[in-house]
Amino acid sequence: MRLNNKVAIVTGGGRGIGEFTAKRFSQEGAKVVVADLNPEDVARVVGEITQAGGQAMPAVVDVTNRAMVDEMVATAVSTYGKIDILINNAGITADNTLLKMTEAEWDRVLNVNLKGVFHCGQAVAAVMVEKGGGVILNASSVVGIYGNFGQTNYAATKWGVIGMTKSWAKELGRKGIRVNAVAPGFILTPMTEKMPEKVLDMMKDKSPLKSLGYADDIASAYLYLASDEARFVTGTVLSVDGGLVL
C-alpha cells in the first residue's frame, strides 16, 4: 500500500474530488480525516470508508474559521498521533462577470479558497515541522493559470494558491515538507454539474482527448504526489486537464 499508516486530512472530503480522494487514500492504507462543512456528507463518507475496512474520523469544519481548523488539527493529532498529509481541497465558486460581480461574491470565494487554504496549511505545517516532515497538496485549477469568463474571483484564488504553494515549498523544504498543487481541468463533480450542458460539451470538444475528467483522475494525482514516489517533487503544479490548454 502506497500510504500505509499515513494520516491524511482531506478538506472538502464530503463530496466530489475530496470524497474520491479520501476513499482512495484509505484504500492505500491511510487513516483519513474527512473534513467538510456538511455533517451529513462527512458521516456518509466516514461510514463508507469504515464499512470497507478502512480507518477514518469525521471533522465538521468551516475552513474559514481558524478556531474550527485548530480544533480539527488538534483532534487528529490526539486521535492518530500525527499528520502526514494535508489535501487542501475545499473550494467554492460564485460566478459572475466583472461588471456584475458583487463584493459578497468576491469575499465568499476568497475566504474559502484562499483564507481556508492558509488556515489549514499554517495549522498543519506547524505539526509537520515538529514531526520532521510531511506533504501538503493544494487544489488549484487550470482556470487559475489561464483565466475564465465569469470567474474573476475563482481564477484569482486559484492563481493565489499557486503562489502559496511555491512560497511554502521554498520555506518548508528544509523542514522535510513537500508542497505541490494540482490544477484540474473540467472535472465531472457536483460543482461542474451546475454548468450548462453546452458549456461542458464545448470543453469536451476542446480537449485533445475529447473527454471531461473524473474525480478519480484527480485523486490519482493527489495519490502520486502524496506518496514516496514523489519524494523529489516539490513546488510544482500538476495539470490534470486532458490537454485542455495545449
C-alpha positions in Angstrom: 0.0 0.0 0.0 1.4 3.4 -1.0 0.2 5.3 2.0 0.4 2.6 4.7 0.0 4.0 8.2 0.0 7.6 6.9 -2.5 10.1 8.4 -4.2 12.4 5.9 -6.6 15.3 6.3 -8.8 15.9 3.2 -10.8 19.1 3.3 -13.9 19.2 1.1 -13.9 15.5 1.7 -17.6 15.1 1.8 -18.3 15.2 -1.9 -16.7 15.2 -5.4 -13.0 15.1 -5.7 -12.5 15.2 -1.9 -14.7 12.2 -1.4 -12.9 10.2 -4.1 -9.5 11.2 -2.6 -10.5 10.3 0.9 -11.7 6.9 -0.2 -8.7 6.3 -2.5 -6.2 7.2 0.3 -8.0 4.8 2.6 -7.7 2.0 0.1 -3.9 2.7 0.0 -3.6 2.3 3.8 -4.1 5.9 5.1 -6.0 6.9 8.2 -8.2 9.7 6.8 -9.7 12.7 8.5 -12.8 13.6 6.4 -13.3 17.3 6.8 -16.2 19.1 5.3 -18.9 21.7 6.2 -21.8 19.4 5.7 -22.2 16.9 8.6 -24.4 14.5 6.6 -21.8 14.2 3.8 -19.0 13.7 6.4 -20.9 11.0 8.2 -21.7 9.2 5.0 -18.1 9.2 3.7 -16.6 8.1 7.0 -19.3 5.4 7.2 -18.5 4.1 3.7 -14.7 4.1 4.5 -15.1 2.2 7.7 -17.6 -0.3 6.2 -14.9 -1.1 3.6 -12.4 -1.8 6.3 -10.6 1.5 6.4 -9.9 3.9 9.2 -11.5 7.4 9.1 -12.7 10.1 11.5 -15.2 12.9 10.9 -14.4 16.6 11.1 -17.2 19.0 10.5 -15.3 22.2 9.9 -15.6 25.6 8.2 -12.1 26.2 6.8 -12.6 30.0 7.1 -12.9 29.6 10.9 -9.5 29.3 12.4 -10.7 28.0 15.7 -12.5 25.2 14.0 -9.4 24.4 11.9 -7.2 24.4 15.0 -9.7 22.1 16.8 -9.7 19.7 13.8 -5.9 19.5 13.7 -5.6 19.0 17.5 -8.2 16.2 17.4 -6.5 14.5 14.5 -3.2 14.6 16.4 -4.7 13.3 19.6 -6.5 10.5 17.8 -3.8 9.4 15.4 -0.6 10.9 16.9 0.5 12.7 13.8 -0.5 14.3 10.5 1.5 13.2 7.4 -0.6 14.6 4.6 -2.9 17.6 4.1 -5.1 17.8 1.0 -6.3 21.4 0.8 -9.2 20.5 -1.5 -12.2 22.6 -0.1 -13.3 25.2 -2.6 -16.4 27.0 -3.9 -17.5 29.1 -6.9 -19.8 32.2 -7.1 -19.6 33.1 -10.8 -20.4 36.4 -12.3 -18.9 38.7 -14.9 -16.6 41.5 -13.6 -19.3 44.3 -14.0 -21.9 42.2 -12.2 -19.9 40.5 -9.5 -20.8 41.7 -6.0 -18.4 42.3 -3.2 -20.1 39.5 -1.3 -19.4 37.0 -4.1 -15.8 38.2 -4.2 -15.4 37.9 -0.5 -17.1 34.5 -0.1 -14.9 32.8 -2.7 -11.6 34.4 -1.5 -12.5 33.4 2.1 -12.9 29.7 1.3 -10.4 29.3 -1.5 -7.6 31.4 -0.1 -8.0 32.1 3.6 -9.2 28.5 4.1 -6.1 27.1 2.4 -3.9 29.5 4.5 -5.6 28.4 7.8 -5.3 24.7 7.2 -1.8 25.0 5.7 -0.4 27.0 8.6 -2.0 24.9 11.3 -0.9 21.6 9.8 2.6 22.8 8.8 3.3 23.5 12.5 2.5 19.9 13.4 4.6 18.6 10.4 7.6 20.7 11.4 7.5 19.3 14.9 7.2 15.7 13.4 10.0 16.3 10.9 8.2 16.2 7.6 5.0 15.8 5.6 3.2 16.6 2.4 0.8 19.5 1.7 -1.2 19.4 -1.6 -3.3 22.4 -2.7 -6.1 22.4 -5.1 -5.5 25.0 -7.9 -7.2 24.9 -11.3 -6.4 25.5 -15.0 -8.7 28.5 -14.5 -6.1 29.8 -12.1 -3.5 29.6 -14.8 -5.4 30.7 -17.9 -8.4 32.6 -16.5 -12.0 32.0 -17.4 -15.0 34.1 -18.4 -17.2 34.9 -15.4 -14.7 33.7 -12.8 -12.7 36.7 -11.7 -12.9 35.6 -8.1 -12.3 31.9 -8.6 -9.4 32.5 -11.0 -7.8 34.9 -8.6 -7.9 32.4 -5.8 -6.6 29.5 -7.8 -3.7 31.7 -9.1 -3.1 32.7 -5.5 -3.0 29.1 -4.4 -0.1 28.5 -6.8 1.8 31.4 -5.3 1.2 30.0 -1.8 2.3 26.5 -3.0 5.6 27.8 -4.4 6.3 30.0 -1.4 5.6 27.2 1.1 7.7 24.8 -0.9 10.7 27.2 -0.5 10.0 27.8 3.2 9.2 24.3 4.3 11.5 22.2 2.2 14.3 22.4 4.7 11.8 21.1 7.3 11.2 18.0 5.3 7.8 19.1 4.0 7.0 18.9 0.3 4.3 21.2 -1.1 2.7 20.8 -4.5 -0.5 21.8 -6.3 -2.9 20.0 -8.6 -4.6 22.0 -11.4 -7.7 20.1 -12.6 -9.4 20.9 -15.9 -13.1 20.4 -16.2 -14.0 17.5 -14.0 -17.4 16.0 -13.6 -18.3 16.9 -10.0 -21.4 18.3 -8.2 -19.8 21.8 -8.8 -19.5 21.4 -12.6 -22.9 19.8 -12.9 -24.3 23.2 -12.3 -22.8 24.4 -15.6 -24.9 24.4 -18.8 -24.6 21.2 -20.9 -23.5 23.2 -23.9 -20.5 24.6 -22.0 -19.5 21.1 -20.8 -19.8 19.8 -24.4 -17.6 22.8 -25.6 -14.9 21.9 -23.0 -15.1 18.3 -24.1 -14.6 19.2 -27.7 -11.6 21.5 -26.9 -9.7 18.6 -25.2 -7.4 16.5 -27.4 -8.8 13.5 -25.5 -12.4 14.6 -26.3 -13.4 13.9 -22.7 -14.0 15.6 -19.4 -12.2 14.3 -16.4 -13.5 12.3 -13.4 -12.9 12.9 -9.7 -10.8 9.7 -9.5 -8.4 11.2 -12.1 -7.6 14.0 -9.6 -7.5 11.6 -6.7 -4.8 9.6 -8.6 -2.8 12.8 -9.0 -3.1 13.5 -5.3 -2.1 9.9 -4.5 1.1 10.1 -6.6 2.2 13.4 -5.1 1.4 12.3 -1.5 3.3 9.0 -1.9 7.1 8.4 -1.6 7.2 8.0 -5.4 7.2 11.8 -5.5 9.9 12.3 -2.8 11.9 14.6 -5.1 8.9 16.7 -6.3 8.0 20.0 -4.6 6.9 23.4 -5.7 5.3 22.1 -8.8 1.8 22.4 -10.3 0.5 19.2 -11.9 -2.1 20.0 -14.5 -4.7 17.2 -14.9 -6.8 18.6 -17.7 -6.8 16.1 -20.7 -4.7 18.6 -22.6 -7.4 21.2 -22.5 -5.0 24.1 -22.6 -2.4 22.8 -25.0 
